[in-house]
Every structure is written in structure tokens, then in C-alpha cells.
Amino acid sequence: IDYVNRTVTRDDENLTPGAAFDNFPMYKRRRCNLDDAGNVLAYYGDRNYREDGSNGQVMVEQPPFYYRRSILLATDGKIQKERLEISDIAQTSFHLHPIFVEENMPVYFSAYQGSCYDVSENRYATNDNVTVDFNNDKLSSVADAKPLAGGSRTFTYANAQRMAANRGSRWQLTDMAFESANQMLFIIEYASLNAQVALGRGVVDLPSTSNTNNSVQTGATASLGNASGEAASSTLIIGNNTTTFNESGKRSVSYRGAENLWGNGWRFVGDITVETNGTLTDSTLAVSKTSSWVSRFGYDDNNDYIYFPAEASGATSLLPVGDYVWASSSFSELHVIYAGGASTHGDNCGLFNYAYDYGMNNSAYSKGARLMLAPTTK
């Protein structure tokens, strides 16, 4: 990746995204049903596989992989040029990606954006008109549900964490390792950092409506299963009104089983914040203090798996990254980090679209969360 000349080149240029990558173990992701104890009950294609929550949560099984990230040129902690490699087996100077706790053990993350399972009513919320009990209700990943967000309710970082933990001891919010794993796999498969151009625009062009959870229903990509692509249509439910969208920019997109990794609502990035000194938690990586198109990522030897904006200057909606960062110029308190982008943010959205312009108690109609389960407690 050459950020100065704005190019991404894969060694084997004859490999095309999709089927050509299906034979590489780390790309053999599968949707599955998982019970709250972490047991796989069925895989996509099995007779008993369900997406409505009746057979457990709809998750994506990610096989383990190793990575090597070589910084070829950097200035003031900002990368100018780098090389990224991944491997399904351990090799010299490669590291097991930190999303995996142990070798040879997969990790499970949500196929769908987080919705609410209302324990008192024994149902998944299909509309935003749900009163959430943060101490008991569970963050979920099922089809045909309304992504849970804040706004009129205090869906803060702490409450989102609580709802994930309500599902079981090993359940948590997706974290920076989740972001990094999807980013690395996507970069190498598509030889691009711009997911909207390479795969699909996603749900990013919906009209802005104040005081409204403007995210479409989960499950539009159910028929794609483990494959990547865009849904034929997506459905927006607000109150008693239902609208179906068929055009690009208003349809859900899936990357190898994971729906709407960009667009249709922000997600909390768990277990990491922007500290008061302007760096990421437990890292020397200084974040951009300017809101604009991402031009450079920062680098920290001890956290070399992280792709995070350190500079936003002179870039565009296409190159070198094609994603936007919503930053803050100062940090008098800890700032929560969101990823992915909202349903009304257009070109700004993508796998590298971050926002950290609010403190830890922020809650908004466009901001939600996703589930993840590690094989053992991190």
C-alpha cells in the first residue's frame, strides 16, 4: 500500500475477489447458529439453520490467521508505504491476529448489527418502539430486526457492554481486533481500501430524519449466506410506516457473511478509547485531530495490527483510503470510538470510517453496536 502515490497492489494480480479466495482457509467464513454457551448448533445450509433467533444467534465463524505488517516508509509515526501479508499457518515473524485467543480456534462475531432481545416479552424487537432494560435485555444478532441505537434511550458505551454481557460470560462488543481482521482480509482480497467502490455502496444514502433511528432492518443479505455482495432490496420501518428500497446506496451489503460492516449505523469499538493525551488506549498511536478524508494511518510497534487515522489532509472520497474521520481537536475526557458510518453519510462510510468526537456517555439515533464471542475470556 503506497499512501503517497495512492496505489494498492497485490502480488498475484490474477486472483479476483470471490471464488478465487474461497480455497484460502482464513477466507472460509461461515454463518452459523450459536447458543449462549458458545456451541455451534448449525451452519448455513444445514436443515436446522435459522436466522430468526429460534436456533441461537446468527454469527460468522472466522478461522484463525497470522499476519505480518512491514512498514516500508514512515514519517513522524505516520505510514507512507507498507506491505501486508497473511497466512493460515505460523511463519517466522508472523503474529497470530489478536482477535484470536488461541491457535487453531475460530472466533465468532455477529452476522448482523446488534438488535434487542426483550427478555420480559420474550421477543426480538422489530421496531425501534421498544423499552430497553439494560440490566436484563440482550444484545442480539438475528434477521428481520431493528438495529438498536440510542437517541431517546441512553444506549451508551457502558449500557451496550452490559447488554452484550447479559447474553453470557464470553460475549462482548466487537473491538479493534474485529475491525482490523476484517480490514486485513478485505485489503488483500480486493486490493483496495475503499470498500464502497470495491464491493458495494451500502446503506448510506437514506434521507436524514431528525430524532429517528434511520437504519434498515437486518437480514436483507440472508440469501447471500457466506458470500459477499449487495442485497436486492432493504426495508426501513419507522413507526407504522414501511418503505422498501431497491436502488444502490439504500441496500445492505455483506462481506463474507457479515452484513453492513459499513453504513446503516455506527457501532461502538469495544475495549479501546481515545485517551486525554490524544492517543489510543495502551498505545503510542496519536489520532488525527482534524475531521476530513483519511490520508495516513498511524503506527505503533506494540499494536501493529491497528489501522487508525493519524492524518486527514489532502485526501479525497476515493483515495488513498476513501473514508472519512470525525475527529476532535482536543480531549479533556476519554472519547468513545465508533466505526462504519451512518445510513445518511454517503461517501464518508467504509471499513476505515471512524468517529471519536464525543465523550463516553454519548448516545444517538445513528449509533449502535455489534456482538462478538471469543473462545475463552480475553
Residue pairs with C-beta under 8 A, 6 or more apart in sequence:
1 7
1 8
1 81
1 82
1 83
1 84
1 187
1 193
1 320
2 8
2 9
2 80
2 81
2 320
3 79
3 80
3 81
3 295
3 296
3 297
3 320
3 321
4 80
4 81
6 319
6 320
7 320
8 187
8 191
8 192
8 193
9 191
10 188
10 191
13 191
15 21
17 189
17 190
17 198
17 199
17 228
18 227
18 228
21 27
21 189
22 28
24 88
25 63
25 65
25 88
26 62
26 63
26 64
26 65
26 86
26 88
26 185
27 185
27 189
27 256
28 63
29 60
29 61
29 62
29 63
29 226
29 256
29 257
29 258
30 43
30 44
30 60
30 61
30 226
30 257
31 43
31 44
31 49
31 58
31 59
31 60
31 61
31 111
31 225
31 226
31 257
32 40
32 41
32 42
32 43
32 44
32 49
32 58
32 59
32 60
32 61
32 108
33 40
33 41
33 42
33 43
33 48
33 49
33 50
33 55
33 56
33 57
33 58
33 59
34 40
34 41
34 56
34 57
34 59
34 108
34 373
35 41
35 56
35 57
36 56
36 57
36 167
36 168
36 171
37 168
38 108
38 168
38 170
38 373
38 375
40 61
41 48
41 55
41 56
42 48
42 49
42 50
42 55
43 49
43 61
44 225
44 226
44 257
45 225
48 55
49 55
50 56
51 58
51 111
51 142
51 143
51 144
51 219
51 222
52 124
52 142
52 143
52 144
53 117
53 124
53 140
53 142
53 145
57 110
57 140
57 141
57 142
57 167
57 371
58 110
58 111
58 112
58 141
58 142
58 143
59 108
59 109
59 110
59 111
59 141
59 371
59 373
60 108
60 109
60 110
60 111
60 256
60 257
60 258
61 106
61 107
61 108
62 99
62 106
62 107
62 108
62 109
62 181
63 88
63 106
64 88
64 96
64 97
64 100
64 103
64 104
64 105
64 106
64 107
65 86
65 87
65 88
65 97
65 100
65 181
65 185
66 86
66 87
66 88
66 89
66 90
66 91
66 94
66 95
66 96
66 97
67 84
67 85
67 86
67 87
67 94
67 95
67 97
67 184
67 305
68 84
68 85
68 86
68 87
68 91
68 93
68 94
68 95
69 82
69 83
69 84
69 85
69 304
69 305
70 82
70 83
70 84
70 85
71 79
71 81
71 82
71 299
72 80
72 81
72 82
72 83
73 79
73 80
73 81
73 82
74 80
74 299
77 284
77 285
77 286
77 298
77 299
77 300
77 310
78 296
78 297
78 298
78 299
78 310
78 311
79 296
79 297
79 298
79 299
79 310
80 296
84 184
84 187
84 188
85 94
86 184
86 185
86 188
87 94
90 96
90 103
95 304
95 305
96 103
97 177
97 180
97 181
97 184
97 305
98 177
98 180
98 305
99 107
99 175
99 177
99 178
99 180
99 181
100 106
100 107
100 375
101 107
101 374
101 375
101 376
101 378
102 375
102 376
105 375
105 376
106 375
107 372
107 373
107 374
107 375
108 372
108 373
109 174
109 178
109 258
109 370
109 371
109 372
109 373
110 141
110 174
110 258
110 370
110 371
110 372
111 141
111 257
111 258
111 259
112 141
112 142
112 143
112 145
112 147
112 218
112 219
112 259
112 260
113 141
113 147
113 215
113 218
113 259
113 260
113 264
113 265
113 267
113 368
113 369
113 370
114 139
114 140
114 141
114 147
114 148
114 160
114 163
114 164
114 267
114 368
114 369
114 370
114 371
115 124
115 125
115 139
115 140
115 141
115 142
115 145
115 146
115 147
115 148
115 218
116 124
116 125
116 130
116 132
116 137
116 138
116 139
116 140
116 145
116 146
116 148
116 163
117 123
117 124
117 125
117 137
117 138
117 139
117 140
118 124
118 125
118 130
118 132
118 133
118 137
119 133
119 136
119 137
119 138
120 133
120 136
120 137
124 140
124 142
124 144
124 145
125 145
125 146
125 148
126 144
126 145
126 146
126 217
126 237
127 146
127 237
127 239
128 146
128 149
128 213
128 238
129 239
130 146
131 153
132 148
132 153
132 155
132 163
134 154
134 159
134 162
134 163
135 162
135 166
136 166
137 163
137 166
138 163
138 166
138 167
139 148
139 160
139 163
139 164
139 166
139 167
139 171
139 173
139 369
139 371
140 167
140 371
141 218
141 370
141 371
142 218
142 219
143 218
143 219
143 222
144 217
144 218
144 219
145 217
145 218
145 219
146 213
146 215
146 217
146 218
146 237
147 213
147 215
147 218
147 264
147 265
147 368
148 155
148 163
148 368
148 369
149 155
149 213
149 215
149 265
149 364
149 365
149 366
149 367
149 368
150 156
150 362
150 363
150 364
150 365
150 367
150 368
151 211
151 212
151 213
151 363
151 364
151 365
152 211
152 365
153 363
154 361
154 363
155 363
155 367
155 368
155 369
156 360
156 361
156 362
156 363
157 268
157 336
157 360
157 361
157 362
158 360
160 173
160 268
160 368
160 369
161 172
161 173
161 270
163 369
164 171
164 172
164 173
164 270
164 369
164 371
164 372
165 171
165 172
167 371
168 373
169 377
170 373
170 374
170 375
170 376
170 377
171 371
171 372
171 373
172 270
172 271
172 371
172 372
172 373
172 374
172 378
173 267
173 268
173 269
173 270
173 271
173 369
173 370
173 371
173 372
174 267
174 268
174 269
174 270
174 369
174 370
174 371
174 372
175 269
175 270
175 271
175 272
175 372
176 269
176 270
176 271
176 272
176 280
176 306
176 308
176 337
177 305
178 370
178 372
179 269
179 307
179 339
179 351
180 305
180 306
180 307
182 255
182 258
182 261
182 351
183 307
183 351
183 352
184 305
185 256
186 192
186 195
186 198
186 199
186 255
186 351
187 193
190 198
190 199
192 198
193 320
193 321
193 322
193 323
193 350
193 351
193 352
194 318
194 319
194 321
194 322
194 323
194 350
195 202
195 255
195 261
195 262
195 350
195 351
196 202
196 204
196 262
196 322
196 347
196 349
196 350
197 318
197 322
199 228
199 229
199 230
199 253
199 255
200 229
200 230
200 248
200 251
200 253
201 230
201 248
201 249
201 251
201 253
201 263
202 230
202 249
202 251
202 252
202 253
202 260
202 262
202 263
202 264
202 349
203 215
203 216
203 234
203 249
203 250
203 251
203 252
203 253
203 260
203 263
203 264
203 343
204 249
204 262
204 263
204 264
204 341
204 342
204 343
204 344
204 345
204 346
204 347
204 348
204 349
205 249
205 250
205 344
205 346
206 214
206 216
206 236
206 245
206 250
206 343
206 344
207 214
207 344
208 214
208 344
209 238
211 365
212 238
212 365
213 238
213 365
213 366
214 236
214 238
214 342
214 343
214 344
214 365
214 366
215 236
215 264
215 265
215 343
215 366
215 368
216 234
216 235
216 236
216 245
216 250
216 252
216 264
216 343
217 234
217 235
217 236
217 237
218 259
218 260
219 259
220 231
220 232
220 233
220 234
220 235
220 251
220 252
220 259
221 229
221 230
221 231
221 252
221 253
221 254
221 259
223 232
224 231
224 254
225 257
226 256
226 257
227 254
227 256
227 257
228 254
228 255
228 256
229 253
229 254
230 248
230 251
230 252
230 253
230 254
231 251
231 252
231 253
231 254
232 246
232 251
233 244
233 245
233 246
233 251
234 244
234 245
234 250
234 251
234 252
235 242
235 243
235 244
235 245
236 242
236 243
236 244
236 245
237 243
245 251
249 346
252 259
252 260
252 264
253 259
253 260
253 261
253 262
253 263
254 260
255 261
260 340
261 340
261 351
262 340
262 341
262 349
262 350
262 351
262 353
263 340
263 341
263 342
263 343
263 345
263 349
264 340
264 342
264 343
265 340
265 342
265 343
265 366
265 367
265 368
266 338
266 339
266 340
266 341
266 342
266 355
266 364
266 366
266 367
266 368
267 338
267 339
267 340
267 367
267 368
267 369
267 370
268 336
268 337
268 338
268 367
268 368
268 369
269 337
269 338
269 339
269 354
270 372
271 281
271 378
272 280
272 281
272 337
273 280
273 281
273 334
273 335
273 336
273 337
273 360
274 280
274 287
274 328
274 331
274 334
274 335
274 337
274 356
275 281
275 331
275 334
276 331
276 332
276 333
276 334
277 331
278 286
278 287
278 289
278 331
279 285
279 286
279 287
280 287
280 300
280 303
280 306
280 308
282 303
283 300
283 302
283 303
283 306
284 300
284 302
285 298
285 299
285 300
285 303
285 306
285 308
285 310
286 298
286 310
287 298
287 308
287 309
287 310
287 327
287 356
288 294
288 309
288 310
288 311
288 312
288 325
288 327
289 327
289 328
289 329
289 330
290 311
290 312
290 313
290 325
290 327
290 329
291 312
291 324
291 325
291 326
291 327
291 357
292 312
292 313
292 315
292 324
292 325
293 312
293 315
293 316
293 317
293 321
293 322
293 323
293 324
293 325
294 309
294 311
294 312
294 315
294 320
294 321
294 322
294 323
294 324
294 325
294 352
295 311
295 312
295 313
295 314
295 315
295 320
295 321
296 309
296 310
296 311
297 307
297 308
297 309
297 310
298 306
298 308
298 309
298 310
299 310
300 306
307 352
308 354
309 325
309 327
309 352
309 354
312 324
312 325
312 327
315 321
316 322
317 324
317 347
317 348
321 350
321 352
322 347
322 350
322 352
323 341
323 348
323 349
323 350
323 351
323 352
323 353
324 341
324 345
324 347
324 348
324 349
324 353
325 353
325 354
325 355
326 354
326 355
326 356
326 357
327 356
327 357
328 335
328 356
328 357
328 358
333 359
333 360
334 359
334 360
335 356
335 357
335 358
335 359
335 360
336 356
336 358
336 359
336 360
336 362
337 354
337 355
337 356
338 354
338 355
338 356
338 367
339 353
339 354
339 355
340 349
340 350
340 351
340 353
341 348
341 349
341 350
341 353
342 349
342 366
342 367
343 366
344 366
345 353
